[in-house]
Structures are given as C-alpha cells and as structure tokens.
C-alpha cells in the first residue's frame, strides 16, 4: 500500500520534516544510520528526502526503529498556492 496524496493536484502533500527532527532527537549521526537501524534502502531514503510516497511497511519499520508513532515522522500540508506537481 502506498500513500499517493502527494500527487493530488489540488489538495495536500506529504512532508517528512518531522522524520528528520526525530533523527536529530534520537542522536543519529547521519540519515544513513536510519537505513541501518530500520532496514530501509538508500533509494527509499532518497524518496523520503524528496517527500515522495513510500509504503506503509517502510513507515512502520521507521517507526519501530525510532520507537515512535507515524504522526511523529510525517504530516500532510497544504499544497503551495501557485505550484503544480
């Protein structure tokens, strides 16, 4: 299952800004430490860095690795007014 809300032209987009704050709070030295702890690939990390859709399984593994809830690593925000995806 993938979250595809990012691609809706008139609604909300995914933001993983909370994830990057969690990584800092958990004292990770770099983003790739998350790959090692959660078992996600570097390509998935790249998707997260670009706020692209990833599977619920990936989000679950990240939450397990960081000992947090999904709302602690992602949010939905309003699309910027004049930008088209």
C-alpha positions, -999 to +999 in steps of 0.1 A: +000+000+000+014+034-009+003+069+002-002+089-030-016+121-016+015+139-027+002+137-063-032+152-058-031+184-077-055+205-055-051+191-020-024+181+004+012+169+001+033+147+023+060+162+045+086+141+062+101+171+081+091+155+114+112+124+105+144+145+101+137+161+135+132+126+150+166+115+136+183+145+153+164+139+185+175+102+186+211+113+182+217+097+148+249+109+132+235+108+097+204+099+077+220+066+065+221+054+102+183+052+098+188+028+069+210+005+091+186+006+120+153+002+101+164-019+072+152+005+045+172+010+013+191+041+003+167+046-026+138+047-001+157+072+020+161+093-012+123+091-017+118+103+018+142+132+013+121+143-017+088+139+002+077+111-022+053+083-015+066+052+003+048+021+015+031+018+049+056-011+056+085+013+053+069+038+076+062+011+101+098-001+101+110+035+106+086+040+135+098+007+150+134+018+147+127+052+162+102+039+188+076+065+177+042+068+160+035+076+123+023+110+132+058+117+147+075+112+114+052+126+087+024+151+082+002+164+054+004+201+045-015+223+021+000+225-014+016+258-021-008+280-039+006+285-074+028+254-078+017+225-099+030+190-094 
